[in-house]
Amino acid sequence: MLAMCATLVMPSTVVAQNNFEIQVYGSETVAPGSTMVELHSNVAAQGSTKTTDHLLRTQGAFHETLEITQGWASWFETGFYVFTSIQPDTTWEWVGDHIRPRVRAPESWDLLVGLSLSAEVGYQRRAFSTDTWTLELRPIIDKQWKRWYVSINPVLDRAIKGESIGQGFEFSPAAKISYEVAPKVAVGLEYYGALGSVTHFNRAHDQQHQLFPVIDLDLGPKWEFNFGVGFGLTPSTDRLIVKMILGYRFDWAGGARK
C-alpha cells in the first residue's frame, strides 16, 4: 500500500529525525492481560538523497517497525520495538531495538485530562543515527471532548552514547488534534518537531518541523488504524513522508477493558 502511495506522490535529514515510529501517543495504556501488536510502516517519498556523515539516505527507504506492548496493571504497560529498514539498493536491514515502560494516572483520580509518562531507551545502528544509544522521556496529556480529541507529547530525548551526548536533553514535541466526521472515522492533524537542546534551540533552518494530515478508522474495539501524509517545513526535515499504523489487541484470560 505504501509503495503505491509513494509512487503516486513522488514526481538534509539530520540526526534527530526519527522516522521509524511516527505516532502521537494517547494517555491510555494497554489493559492487564492484553497484548497490543502494531506495525508502523512509512516511506520518505522526498528525503535525503545521499549519504551524509555516514548516515544512509532516507529517500525511497521503507521503514517497518514492530511494536509489541504488554499490559501489566491498569496503570502500567511495557512496549518493545524492533526497527527495520529496506533501502532502495539493499536488502531488508535490522536497525535496532527499544524498550518502553509507561505509567498513567489511574481513572480513580478523576482528572480533567488523561496523563501518562513513558521512558524509552534503546539502540540503533550507526548507519541510521549518529547516536547509537538514546533515552526518551515522553509526558502525555490528552482529552476527548465529544467528537474532538487533543493530545500533547512534550518529549525530551538525549543521547546516551553518540555524537550528540554533549547536547544533553533535546526538545522534540509532538501533538495531535482530530475530529470525528462520521461514526468510526476521524480526521486530524499531527505535528512533530525537533528543536534542539533545551538550553539552546537550534537555528530555525536546522530545526525539524512536520505536519501530517491523518485519518483514523475505528475497525473494531481490538483494532487500530492510522494513515497520514507528512510534509516537512524546514530544509532539515524530510519533505514528504507517507505513514501507516495497523494494530491488533490480543486479549488473554481476564484481560481487556470493556
N, C-alpha and C positions, 0 to 999 in steps of 0.2 A: 504493500500500500504506500509506504513512504517513498519507495523508489519511483512509483508512478507520479506522486505529487511533486517530487523533486524535478522530474523531467518536465512537468507542466510549468513550473515557476522558474526554471533556470534559463536564460536565453541561450590591519595586522593584529590576528588573535594573539593575546599575551597570556602570561602565567595564570592570572586569577580566574580566567574564564573556565567554567566547569560545565561542559555540555553533555555530561553523561547521565545526569538526573535533573531534568528541568521541571521543577514542581514547587508550588507554594503549598506549605503544609497547613492542614486544619488541626485544631486542638485535640480532637477525639483520638483516642488510642484504640488499638485492636483489643477486643474483649478477651478475658482469660478463657483458655480452651479453644481459641481460634487462631488460625494462621492465614495471613494475607500474602498472596503471591502476586507480584506485579512485574510487568515487563515494560521498561522505559525504552522507547525507540526514537531516535532522531537522526536527521541528516542536515549538514550545512550545505545548502544549495549554493550559497555565496559566502565563502570564508577565506581563510588564508590559503594562498596557492603555492607557497614554497616553504621549505624547512628553515626555521629561524631559531637560533640559539639551541640547535639540536632537537627542536620540537617538531613533530610531524605536522604536516599541513592539515587543515580541517576541512577544506572544500571537498565535497564528494565523499567524505568519510561517514560511514554509518556506525552509530553508537548504539549498542544494545546493553542494557543494564538489567540484571535480575535482582529483584529486591524481595526478600522473604522476611516477614515481620510476625513475631510470635507474641501474643498477649499472655501476660503472666498474672496480672491483677487488674481490677477495674481502673487503676490509675497508672499502670506500668506495662511497657512493651519493650521488645528489643528487635531491631532490624539489622539485617545482614545484606550486604551488596556485593555483587560480582560485576565489575565493569569490563566490557569488551569493546573492540573497535574493528571495523572492516575498512581498511584503507583502499583507495581506488586501484592501486597497483600491487597490493599484497593480499595475504590471506587473513582469516579471522585471527585476531590477536587478543590475548588477555592483557588488561590494563592494570587492574588492581582490585583490592577488596577493602571494604569499610565495615565497621560495626557501629550501631547507633542505639544506645539505650534512651528511652524517653519516658518522662513522667508528666502527669497532668493534674490539674486541680480537680478534686472529686466533685461529682454532681451535688453531693450533700452540702457543699459550701454555698450553693445557690447564688453564684456570681452573675453579674450582668453580662459578662463576656466569657468565652472559653479561654483557658490559659493552659499552656504546656511548655515544656522545655526539653530539648534534646541535646545530646553531646555526641558528636560523630567523630571517630578517629579512624585513620586508615592509611594505606599505602597505595601509591600509583607509580608506574614505571617512569623513569626519567625521560623517555621518548615522548611522553604525553604531558608532563608537568615538570617545571624546574624545581618544584618542591615535592619530594618523594614521600614524606610523612606529614600529614596535616591534621589539625584539630578544628572542629566547627562547633560553636555554641549557638543554638537556634531557639530564641524565645518565640512563642507563637501566641498571638492574640486574635481571636475571631468572633464573629457574631452573625447569627442568622436572624433576620427580621422580615417576616412574611416571605415575599419572593426574593428579597435581597440577601446577598451573602458577602461578607467582607473578611479578609484575613490579612494580617500584617506579620511578617517574619523579619525582625531587625537582627540579621545574622552577624555574628562576629567569628572570624576564622583566622587561623595563623599557621605558619609553617612550624613543624617540629624538627624537620630535617630538610634542608634545601637552601636555595639562594635567597629566599625571602625571610629567613629566620630572624634577621635583624629588624624587620619591619614591625614585629610584634603583631598585635591583633589588627585585622583589617575589617572595614565595614562593608558588608555585601547584602544590602536589604532586598527583600522580595515582598510583593504584595499582590492581592487579587481582589477584584470586585466582580460579582456576577449577578444575573437576574434571570429568574425562571420565566421564560417566554411562553412556555406551554408545559403541560404535565410531562414530567420526566425529561425536559430539555431546558438547559440553562446556557446562556451565552455570557461571556465576560471578557475581562482584560487582565492579563497578568504582567507584572513588571519585575525585572531582575536587574540588579546593579552591582558594581564593584567599584568603590570609590577610593580605595587605598587605605593607608594606615589611619587608625582612629586619631592619632596625634597630628597627622599632616596629610590631608587628602591629596590625591594626585591632581595634576592639571586636568582641566575638563577634557582636553584632547586625549589624555591617557586613561580616563575613566571608561567604564563599560556600562552601557545602558541598553536594555532590550525591552520591547513591548510585544506581547503575544495576544492577539485576539484569539479566544478559545471557545470551544463548545464542550459541555459536559452532558453526557447522556446517562439517564438512570435506566440501566438494563435489568434491574432487579436488586434486591437487598444485599446480595452477595457480590455484585459486580461493580467495577469502577471503569469508566471510560472518559478520557480527556484527549482532545485533539486541538492543536493550535499551530499557527504560522507566526514566527517571530521576526521582528525587524530590528536590526542594530542601529543605534542612533549616534554612535561615535566611530571614529576610524579604528579604535582598538577592539571593536566588537564585530563578531561575525555578522554579516549584513542580512542574511536570510536563512532561517532555520525552520524546518518542519518537524514537529514532535507529536508523539502519541504515547499515551499511557493506557495499558489494559491490565486490569487486576481482577482477581477472584479470591473470595474468602472461603476457606475450608473450616467447618465447624466440627470439632470433636465432641466427645461426650460431655454434656453440661456446658458447652461453650456458646458464645454469641449473645449479644444483647438483642432484645426484641425490637 
